[in-house]
Structure formats: structure tokens, C-alpha cells
């Protein structure tokens, strides 16, 4: 059989949705030809940490509903794959994939779901009712359109999801998205890299350092982390912030923590293994809200792959991932004192932290590494009706 070509249709290539799409694509790129297409909503170029991983076919289009609907046929025409794989059940991705796989041509259609796009009340019910129900008609990813599009999910030939919460709604196969195991193998990182990075932060090898990477969105428990680091139990910990260096929350953290805070700006995806080698813990203090319950934080999987100590809250699938505490530390959501106590335990018991880190990597290799993802994805692709596959080039 000739190599199949998979077109991934990604919602907003300029932002975070590319993280899971890239992991899925890289897992199968040795067996299939892959291409990533999608709209640019949040910026004029592909999300910086992933900008050089693939050749992208992107279109700059605002989130305006009319503009998106007008652009969908043009985006769909850029899908040259034998199989179309929509990333997120949104008009901007699943809508375009439906057009490419059911109207422009007849090709197998896959759907991947990584977030709870039905989550409401993140900014209060009053705001939600006004913005997404009574108003919001011009926003292509408004709640009302996502709910309406859900009826078309049955058109997908197969579905993958990132968490069990999402599996209960959409069915399909759970596929955890981890990074490339070889790149995140801590044994492949030179010890001098850790020393050099710590010198740049002006911290000694014995100083405990935590990492927060990304944007401090509300569901990520940013205030919990800040309060924990101000607690006497975590007074020795430093914090490295890898994300937008002009973010107001990062500026506030620098004022609060002083010399214990190190804002290093956005980091390319390829630099994350070395960065993780230089820190001691990755707190993931997700709040107990609907959106967070369905999430699988990519930074948590990267930390597990790198054998770093992970502290997560008892939200969604996180207890399962951390072996209910055997592969990391679990704390109640919103409990800054418990988070501070976990940081203290990691610094005080490095041997225990190393044991749990080793167990975390073992689980990751078996369940979330790219070989594990490859096996699950190829089983789904191989099960597609051969007669439905369209030969291209």
C-alpha cells in the first residue's frame, strides 16, 4: 500500500491549539505524509514555539462568522490528503474539514477533541448568556455554533479524544498527546546545559526551581501558584516563567517574588527538553471548572517525559495520569498551602522526587509517547474503509 497522506485541519494555527495537532502529526509522520492547514485568528504567523516543525498552509481570517464561512471553501481546497483529520469540533476546523471531506471530495473524516468546547460560565453566567447566546452571532466559535455543529459529529468515521471526560460525550479512542520521547529523554541532555541555564538565572544547583510555561489563563490556577510561592514552606523556591514576557501577570509575579522570579519569554518547542532539565518541579494547579476537567495539559506530559517532579490538582484525568500520587504529587484545587507543602516535600526529599519522576516517565513511555500514539492512530487509520480512500498524486 502506498503512503497515505493525512491533512490536519487546525483551529487557529497562530495559537495553542497547534500543540496537540502537532503531536498527533509527528506521531505518524514516519508512516504517513502529513500536512497542517488552518486559519490564523490570533496573529499573522504560526504559533512561535511550533513555527518551524512543518510546512503549513495557513490563511489569515478574523473569527467573524461571515468571514470564516466565506473562507472555508478556500481552506478546504488546500487539503490534499487522502484522509482529513479535524482538530477540535469547531466551525473553524471541523466545519472546514467537513467541507473538504464531504463536499469538495469524498474522503474519510477523523475528528479529534481535546477541550470541552461546551464549557460555560468561565466568566460568569450573565456574561455567557449575553456574549454567546443573546449576542455572539458574529463569532464563529461561539457556543451556539459549536453546539449546533455537534449534530455533524456522527459524520466522522472515527473520533479521538484526549481525556475520559471527553470520551463520555464523544465516544472514540483516548489518545494522550506526549512529546517525542527521545527529545525529552533527560539522559540525553548534557549536565553542562543545566548548569549554564541556572547560571543565567543566577541560582545555584541546590536552589529549587519551578517552571510555569505558557499563558496564565484563569483555569490554570495562577493565583494558587502565586500564593503557594509566597508561603513560608516554599520560600526557597524560584520560579521560571516561559511565556509572553509582557503579560501583566508575569510582571506582577516579578514584583511579588523579586529575584526569585525569572521571566525568560516564549521558548521554541525544541528548547523545552533542555529547559526542563534545569528545573526541579512543574506545578499544574488546574482549578475544578468544567473546562479544566476535560483538559490534558501538554506541559504536564512534557514534565513526565523528562522525569521532573509534577504537582497537579485532583481535577479530571490528572489523578489517573499521576498514578493517584505514585507518579507525582496531588493537591486539592485552589489549595495554595497544600501546593506549598508539596514543593517543600520535593525539595526536602529529592530521592523520592526522583523515584516518582522515573515512574512518571515509565507511564509516559507506555501510554503517551509518540510510539504509543502511533499505535493507536495507525490502528484507527488502518480500520478505515479502503474503498473510501481517494488516491492522490
N, C-alpha and C positions, 0 to 999 in steps of 0.2 A: 504493500500500500504506500502511495506517495505521501509525503509530509502534508499534514493538514495545516491550514492557515486559520488562526483564530484572531478575530477582531474584537478587542476590548473597547467598549463604549463607556467612557468615564465621565461622571458628573464633575464638572469644574476641574479641569487639569491644572488650574492655577493654584489649587489649594489642597488641603489634607486628604480628600477622597482618593488621590492617586496612590496613597500609601498601600492600601490593601490591593488595589488593582495591579500595582507593580509587583507585589509579592506573588499574586496568582500567575501573572505573566512570566515571571522569572522561573517559577517552579516548573513550567512546561516548555520553556523555550528551547531546550535541547531536543525535544521530541516533536515540537510543532513550530511553525513560523508564527510569530505574534506581531501584532501592531496595536497601538493605542491611539484612539481618536476621541475627540470630545470638545466641548465648549470651554472657553476661557471666560469665566464670570468675574473672578476676584482679582484679576490682574491681566497683564498683557503678555505674559510668558508662563511656561510650565513652572509649577512649584519648585522653588530653587533646589532643595536637597535632592530632588529626583530628576533634575533638568537634563542630565546627560546619560540617563540609563537606556533610553530608547529613542528611536526616530518617531516623533509624534506628528499627528495630523490634527492640528488644533484650529478652532475658529473663535475669534473674539466676538462674543454676543452678550448683551446685557441679559439679566434674568427676566426682563419684561416678557410676559406670556406671548404676546403677538410676535415679538422678535424671535423668540425661541421656536414657535410654530412655523414661522416662515423659513427659519434656518435648518430645521430638521431634515428636509429632503436633501439639502446640500451636504450636511454632515453624513447622512446615510450613504450618499454616493461615494464617500471616501472609504467605506467599508469594503475591503477586497477579500475578506476571509471566507472560508468555506463554512465557518461557524461564527455566529455573532453572540458575544458574551456581554450582557448589560451589567454594569456595576452600579448598583442602587436602583430601587424601584421608583424612580422619579421621571417626570416628563422629560427632563434634560438628558437622561441616559437611557432608561427603559423605553421611553417614547420613541427616541431616535433608533434604538435597536429593533423595536417592533416594526418600524417603517422599513428598516434595512432588511429584516429577515422575513417579513410577511407581505410587504407591498412592492418594494423595489426588486425583490427576488425571493425565492423560497429557499430558505436556509435554516438549519437547526438554530434554535434560540435558547441560550442559557441566561439565567438571572442569578446575580449574587447580591445578597443582602447583608450589610454589616452594621447598620444602625436602625434604631427604632424611629422611622420617619413619621410615625403616628403620634409620637410623644407630644404632649400638650402641657401647658401650664409652666413651662420653664421660666417665663417672665410674668406669670400670673394669668389666671383665667380671664380676667377682664381684658387684658392686653391681647390675649389669644383670640377671644371672641371678636374683638374689634378688628385686629390685624388680619386674621386668617379666615374668618367666617363671614363677617359683615363687609369687610373691606378685602384687601389682598387679591383682588381679581387680576391685577397686573403682574403678580409674582408667580413665575412658572413653577416654583417648588412649594407653593402654598399648600397647606394641609388639605384643603378641599380637593385640589387636583390629585394629590398623592392618594387620597382615599378613593377617588373615582377611578384612578388607574389600577387600583388593586384588583378590580374585576378582570383585568387582562393578564394577571399573573398566570392564570390557567393556560395561556398560550405558550408559556415557556416549556421547552422539552425537558428541562431539568433545572433544579434550583440548588444553590449552595448558600449556606449561612455561616456566620462567624460564631454564634452562640446558641445555647439551647433555648433561651428566651425567644429568639427569632425563629428557631425551628418549630416551636409550638404554634406560631402564627402562619409561617410559610411552608412548613414541611421541608423536605430536601435533606441534604447531607451537610453535616457540620464540618467545615474546613477551617482550621485555625491558621492564621497567617503569620508565620515567623520569617525572620531574615535568613539569608544564606548561612548555613551552619559553619562552613569553612571560614568565611569572612569574620564571623563573630566568635571564632574559637580563641579563647583567651591565651592559649598556649602558643598561638602564632603571633601574638603582639610582643614586641621587644620590651623588656623591662625598662630600657632607656626611654621609651616613649612615655611611660607612666611618670618617670622622674622629670622629664622635660616639661610635660604639661603641668605638673604640680609646681615646678619652679616658676612657671609663667603665672600661676595663681599665688605665688609666694606662700605656699603651705608645705609643711614637712611630710615625710612619708607616714608619720604616725598620726597626722591630723585627719579625723574622719570627714569625708566629703560626700554630700548627697547631690544627686543630679535631678533637675527638672528640665525636660526638653519639650518644646512645643509652645502652644499658646495657652495661657491660664484661663481657660473657659470656666464658666460657673460650675458645671457638673464635675469638674476635676478636683474640687475641694481645695482650691488655692488658699482661702483663709485658714483652713485647718492646718495646712503645712506651715504657714507663716506663724501661727500661734504655737505650733509644736516647736519650731526652731527658737522661739523666744522663751520657751520653758526651761527652767534650770537643768532638767535632765538632759537636754540637748544643747546646752550652752557651748560645748566644744565643737559642734558640727559646723562646717562651712557648706554653702550652697552654690552650685554652679548652675547658671540659667542659660540654656542653649535655645534661643528663640529670638523673636523680634526685639532688638536692643533698644527700641524706642517705645516699648509697651509701658503704659503708666504703672501697671502692677509690678513690673520689674524695677522701675525707678523707685517705687515705694519700698520694695524689698531691699534695694541698695541703701536707702536711707535708714531703714529699720535695723538691718543686720551689719551695716558698716563694712569693715574689712572682711567680714565673714561671707560676703556676697560677691560673686564673680559673674558678671554678665558678659558672655562671650559671643553673642549674636547668633544668627542662623548658621547651622553647620550642615555641610553636604552629607548626604546619606553615607557616602564612602568613609567619612571620618568618624562615624559613630562607634565602631569597634574600639578604636584607639582611645576615644573619649571615655567609653565605659570602663576601659582597663585602668583609667586613672582615678576612678571614684570608688566609693565603698558601698553605697546603697542607692536604690531608686524608689522613692516613695510614690505610691499611686493612690492617693486618698479620695477615690471616687465617692460622690455623695449618693445617697439612696433615693434617686429620682429615676423616672421611667427611662429617660434617655440613657443614663449610665448603666442601668440593669441589663441592657442589650449589648453593651459595648465590649470589645476585646481590645484593650489599649495596646497599640503596637510597641510602645516603649517598654511595656511590661515584658512582652515576649523577647525583645532585644536584650533586656537585662537578664532574663532567664537563660538565654543562649550564651551570654557572656559570664555566667556564674556569679553575677552580682547579687547581693542581698536585696530582696524585694519586700517592701511593706505595702500591703494593699488592704482595702476595706472589704467587709463581708457583704459585697454587693454583686448581684448577678452571678456570672460564672467564675469570679475571681477566687472564691474558696476552693473550687474544684481544681483550678489551674495550679494553685499553690498547695495542693495536697492537704487542705484543711490545716495548714501550718507546718507540714513536714518539708515544704519546699520554699518557705519564706515566712513572713510574719503577717498575721491578720489582726486588724483592729476594727472596732466599730466605726461606721461612717460618722464624720463630724466630731470625733473624739480626739482633740489635739493632745491631751495628756497621754492617752494610750499610744499615739504616734510617737510622742517624745520618748516614752518608755521603751518602745521598740528600737528607736535609734540608739538609745543608751545601751540596750542589750546587745546590739550589733557591735558597737564599739568596745564593749566590755568583754564580749565572748567571740573573738574573731574565728576561733576554731569551729564553733557552732555555725557561724555565718558561712564559713567555707563549706561545711557539710551540707547545709541547706542549699547553697548555691550549686554544688555538684549535683544534688538531687534534682534541682530545677533544670539544669542543662540536660540531664538524662531524660526527664519527661519531655522537654522540648524536642530533643532529637527523635523521640518515638512518636510524638503527637503533632508537632507544629513546625518541624523543619521543612525545608523545601523538598527533600525526598519524600517525606510523609504527605505533604500537599500534592506532590506529583502523582503518587499512587492513587490518591482519592480522585483527583481531577481526571487522570487518564482513564480510570475506570468509568467515570461518567461519560467522557467523550467517546470511548470505545463502545458504549452501550447505545449511542445514538443510532437511529435507523440509517444504515448505509445508503439506502436509496434516496434519502433526503439530502445527502451531501452533494454539493454542487462543485464540479471541477472548475478550478480557476487556474489559468496560465499553466 
